[in-house]
Amino acid sequence: WALKEHFRPFWDYRSKGWAKRYFERWYSWAIRCRLEPVKKVARMLKTHMDGLLNYFDHRISNAAAEGLNSKIQTVKSNARGYRSFEGFRTSILFYCGKLEMQP
């Protein structure tokens, strides 16, 4: 838990260099941890280091797209299937547009 919480300030850095330095300290701590799932995540983050550091150049993420996809998956699972794509599309538009059927 502490490792997860100590990674959070990584996103607050303004400089790519300082963020990289912070990550390297966090990574060394994570690798010395005895929990194999934590080590696996740390290694995965290290392999994606270029992508993580790109955030500090552009300050954008795909969080909005992931949130929208989550809403679409909720619509899909609540319905347990649609007869046509058009019905699925209409449900998505109503749910994501926060429209109501009642006047």
Backbone bond lengths (Angstrom), bond angles and torsions (degrees), N, CA, C in turn:
res aa  C-N    CA-C-N  psi(-1)  N-CA   C-N-CA  omega(-1)  CA-C   N-CA-C  phi
1 W - - - 1.459 - - 1.520 110.20 -
2 A 1.321 116.36 -43.35 1.460 120.70 -178.59 1.522 111.07 -62.49
3 L 1.334 116.92 -38.87 1.473 119.86 178.55 1.522 110.97 -62.61
4 K 1.320 116.02 -42.09 1.469 119.55 179.11 1.521 110.69 -63.08
5 E 1.306 116.53 -45.64 1.460 120.69 -178.85 1.531 112.23 -67.40
6 H 1.320 116.90 -32.83 1.464 119.33 179.62 1.523 112.86 -77.62
7 F 1.329 117.44 -11.86 1.467 119.10 175.14 1.520 111.28 -81.45
8 R 1.314 117.55 -23.59 1.473 123.24 -176.18 1.537 113.87 -52.82
9 P 1.341 121.35 -43.87 1.471 120.59 -179.42 1.529 114.55 -64.77
10 F 1.326 116.81 -12.49 1.465 120.81 177.66 1.530 111.04 -53.46
11 W 1.324 117.02 -38.82 1.463 121.49 -175.83 1.524 112.97 -76.81
12 D 1.318 118.05 -11.07 1.468 121.49 -178.43 1.527 113.59 -87.05
13 Y 1.325 117.29 -11.78 1.461 119.54 -178.59 1.521 111.00 -67.83
14 R 1.313 116.28 149.69 1.464 121.86 177.92 1.531 111.38 -98.49
15 S 1.314 116.15 -25.30 1.459 121.80 -175.96 1.527 110.33 -105.43
16 K 1.307 115.70 135.98 1.451 121.54 177.98 1.534 110.85 -62.42
17 G 1.317 116.51 -38.95 1.464 121.24 -179.58 1.518 112.97 -64.47
18 W 1.334 116.59 -44.43 1.468 120.20 178.44 1.526 110.81 -67.24
19 A 1.316 116.77 -37.31 1.465 120.28 178.34 1.527 110.26 -64.31
20 K 1.319 116.23 -41.16 1.462 119.98 179.23 1.527 110.43 -64.25
21 R 1.314 116.51 -42.11 1.462 120.82 178.86 1.531 110.26 -62.65
22 Y 1.324 116.81 -42.57 1.465 121.05 178.34 1.534 110.16 -62.39
23 F 1.332 115.81 -44.05 1.461 119.86 -179.90 1.524 111.05 -61.18
24 E 1.312 116.92 -42.89 1.469 119.92 -178.81 1.526 111.37 -61.38
25 R 1.342 117.83 -39.59 1.472 120.26 176.47 1.523 110.80 -66.44
26 W 1.339 115.89 -43.73 1.459 119.50 178.97 1.524 110.81 -63.49
27 Y 1.332 116.66 -40.99 1.461 121.73 -178.59 1.524 111.23 -62.49
28 S 1.316 117.01 -42.96 1.463 119.31 -179.61 1.531 110.26 -63.54
29 W 1.327 117.35 -36.28 1.461 121.26 176.76 1.543 110.10 -67.17
30 A 1.322 116.49 -43.51 1.470 120.77 -177.69 1.525 111.61 -65.62
31 I 1.321 117.44 -39.27 1.459 120.83 -178.80 1.530 110.94 -68.64
32 R 1.318 117.47 -31.18 1.468 120.23 178.08 1.528 112.44 -78.91
33 C 1.309 116.66 -8.29 1.460 121.71 179.03 1.536 109.23 -66.92
34 R 1.312 117.40 153.06 1.462 121.33 -179.72 1.526 113.26 -88.40
35 L 1.302 117.17 -6.90 1.460 120.81 -178.38 1.525 110.83 -86.73
36 E 1.311 116.85 114.05 1.463 121.19 -176.81 1.530 112.96 -62.71
37 P 1.349 121.12 -38.55 1.472 119.75 177.40 1.532 112.49 -60.93
38 V 1.326 116.92 -35.95 1.471 120.38 178.21 1.517 109.71 -67.54
39 K 1.310 116.89 -41.61 1.471 120.43 178.06 1.530 110.79 -62.79
40 K 1.321 115.78 -39.25 1.468 120.32 179.72 1.526 110.92 -62.68
41 V 1.328 116.73 -44.22 1.471 120.94 178.47 1.522 110.40 -65.26
42 A 1.318 117.07 -41.27 1.469 120.63 179.63 1.521 110.65 -61.59
43 R 1.332 117.25 -43.49 1.474 120.25 178.17 1.522 111.34 -64.01
44 M 1.335 116.22 -39.93 1.460 120.56 178.79 1.527 110.52 -62.98
45 L 1.333 116.46 -43.72 1.466 119.65 178.34 1.521 111.16 -62.51
46 K 1.322 116.32 -38.29 1.466 119.71 -179.95 1.528 111.07 -65.60
47 T 1.335 117.21 -37.28 1.469 119.09 178.33 1.526 111.63 -68.55
48 H 1.327 117.41 -24.44 1.467 122.12 178.92 1.533 111.79 -101.64
49 M 1.300 117.14 22.93 1.463 121.67 -174.65 1.534 112.58 -57.92
50 D 1.328 117.63 -40.46 1.472 119.99 179.70 1.529 111.09 -60.31
51 G 1.326 116.33 -42.71 1.462 120.37 178.09 1.515 112.37 -65.94
52 L 1.332 116.63 -39.27 1.461 120.02 177.76 1.527 110.79 -63.48
53 L 1.308 116.11 -42.43 1.471 119.89 -178.20 1.526 112.64 -72.93
54 N 1.333 117.50 -21.88 1.465 119.94 175.75 1.522 111.63 -62.68
55 Y 1.312 116.51 -26.76 1.464 120.43 177.65 1.525 110.95 -57.01
56 F 1.316 117.34 -35.26 1.461 120.54 -176.81 1.526 112.41 -75.98
57 D 1.325 117.39 -15.40 1.467 120.91 173.95 1.528 111.41 -84.74
58 H 1.326 116.87 -39.33 1.462 120.86 -170.22 1.528 114.73 -112.60
59 R 1.335 118.17 -22.52 1.470 123.79 178.58 1.528 113.24 56.73
60 I 1.323 116.15 35.25 1.456 119.89 174.36 1.525 108.44 -126.00
61 S 1.320 115.42 155.76 1.454 120.14 176.90 1.525 108.29 -140.28
62 N 1.307 115.62 175.20 1.457 119.95 178.64 1.526 111.12 -97.57
63 A 1.308 117.56 23.16 1.464 121.77 -177.44 1.528 111.95 -60.69
64 A 1.317 118.30 -39.89 1.468 120.63 179.94 1.527 110.80 -64.90
65 A 1.319 116.78 -41.94 1.462 120.29 178.73 1.524 110.96 -65.72
66 E 1.321 117.02 -39.41 1.460 120.72 178.24 1.526 110.96 -66.19
67 G 1.316 117.52 -38.21 1.459 120.96 177.28 1.518 112.07 -64.34
68 L 1.332 116.24 -42.94 1.457 120.68 177.95 1.526 110.61 -64.44
69 N 1.321 116.72 -41.40 1.462 120.57 178.18 1.530 110.60 -62.72
70 S 1.310 117.19 -37.20 1.458 121.35 177.90 1.531 110.48 -63.08
71 K 1.315 116.86 -42.53 1.465 120.40 177.62 1.525 111.04 -62.61
72 I 1.331 117.32 -41.91 1.464 121.53 179.55 1.528 110.06 -63.69
73 Q 1.339 117.07 -41.31 1.460 119.92 178.13 1.523 111.20 -64.48
74 T 1.333 117.49 -33.82 1.465 121.18 177.00 1.530 110.41 -64.86
75 V 1.327 116.89 -44.38 1.463 121.33 177.70 1.525 109.49 -60.34
76 K 1.303 116.12 -43.99 1.467 121.24 -178.56 1.525 111.50 -63.27
77 S 1.323 117.34 -44.07 1.466 119.87 -177.53 1.528 111.99 -74.10
78 N 1.320 117.88 -33.04 1.467 120.15 178.50 1.519 111.95 -65.90
79 A 1.307 117.89 -32.60 1.460 121.64 -175.73 1.524 111.99 -84.64
80 R 1.318 117.73 -23.41 1.468 122.61 -177.39 1.530 111.95 58.96
81 G 1.316 116.23 34.00 1.458 120.34 176.03 1.518 112.72 115.86
82 Y 1.316 115.81 149.23 1.463 122.63 178.78 1.519 108.74 -126.29
83 R 1.309 115.36 149.94 1.467 119.58 177.99 1.518 111.47 -75.86
84 S 1.326 115.91 -30.51 1.464 119.06 -178.98 1.529 109.80 -142.03
85 F 1.304 115.16 158.95 1.456 120.16 176.88 1.523 110.24 -64.55
86 E 1.328 116.54 -33.91 1.461 120.41 -178.24 1.529 111.47 -63.31
87 G 1.316 117.80 -38.97 1.462 120.99 176.50 1.525 111.64 -65.97
88 F 1.324 115.75 -39.83 1.466 121.37 176.94 1.526 110.11 -63.06
89 R 1.316 115.74 -45.08 1.472 121.23 -179.96 1.529 110.86 -61.74
90 T 1.318 116.73 -43.66 1.460 121.04 -179.87 1.528 110.87 -62.65
91 S 1.333 116.61 -42.64 1.466 120.15 177.75 1.522 111.78 -62.04
92 I 1.311 116.64 -41.04 1.474 120.93 178.29 1.516 110.00 -62.12
93 L 1.334 116.88 -46.03 1.459 120.13 -178.83 1.525 111.52 -62.95
94 F 1.331 117.59 -39.62 1.461 120.12 177.84 1.523 111.24 -67.28
95 Y 1.319 116.70 -45.61 1.466 120.26 -175.97 1.533 111.78 -69.87
96 C 1.318 117.14 -47.35 1.466 120.61 -177.43 1.522 112.13 -74.25
97 G 1.340 116.94 -26.24 1.449 120.97 177.19 1.509 112.92 -86.93
98 K 1.340 116.00 -1.19 1.461 123.44 -179.79 1.532 111.39 55.00
99 L 1.324 114.79 40.82 1.461 120.54 178.44 1.517 108.73 -90.51
100 E 1.308 116.55 153.20 1.454 121.37 177.77 1.508 109.98 -118.73
101 M 1.319 115.48 147.55 1.456 120.61 -178.22 1.526 111.73 -76.28
102 Q 1.318 118.01 -26.76 1.463 121.00 -177.52 1.531 110.65 -86.37
103 P 1.357 116.41 141.15 1.480 118.78 -178.19 1.513 113.42 -72.41
